[in-house]
């Protein structure tokens, strides 16, 4: 088969500060203070804006956008994110992060899905499931490879950024897995890592239930996520788990990163891109599929 080429990028954090009291309280106030005192100096718009130009010659089949497009889910932040996505030279698949469902109103009114609705070919019974309605959907990447996207982001109190893999979402995921071809190979795409974070309030609630599915479902070859702002490539196949790919935080001015993935039936090739005045490939890892 012809290799599939995917760009995996996450955690953009487009930001617009607001001091409107109707929009500010209770949670955005703390986020604005954190931005002004900490993140403003650590995040760079320049490297996000340079991404589209970088990938243009790379023959990308899909861009996987891993969430946290916004900082506090303001519509003005979504508008900035949408402008960025319109410049991408390849089709894309987007999932929300915790900052995209930052307030109960933005979550309830599905602001994320006003701006980002993934295009799919309606040719399979799993196309009934959508991120907006079921928190899970499947995308055919080739005749043999599928990507399953999850939305596990939920609004929380001001001191938490935890996600939730709900029981209903688990049921829907099991239905999709049962409906997909037995010979298919799968990628699972989620904003959150499934294992527990070293800070509990940043973790995925019921992540252990997702881990059990990953262990028993050998068709899932790789688990792609963001959220942690720490780039990671971990081959967990010897532990009966998929390869873990955390693309890191693309906006981080010190450690910005994203992954170029090339996938075929035998192996995964990962080129790690880092920001050093421009996006440059830093290293390559090749992992053979063993499960």
Buried (B, 14 or more C-beta within 10 A) or exposed (E): EEBBBBBBBBBBBBBBBBEEEEBBEEBBBBBBEEBEEEBEEBBBBEBBEBBBEBBEEBEBBBBBBBBBBBBBBBEEBBEBBBEBBEEBEBEBBBBBBBBBBBBEEBBEEEBBBEBBEBEBEEEBEBBBBBBBEBBBBBBBBBEBBBBBBBBBBBBBEEEBBBBBBBEEBBEBBEBBBEEBEEEBBBBBBBBBBBBBBEEEEBBBBBBEBBBEBBBEBEBBBBBBBBBBBEBEBBBBBEEEBBBBBBBBBBBBBEEBBBBBBBBBEEEBBBBBBBBEEEBEEEEEBEBEBEB
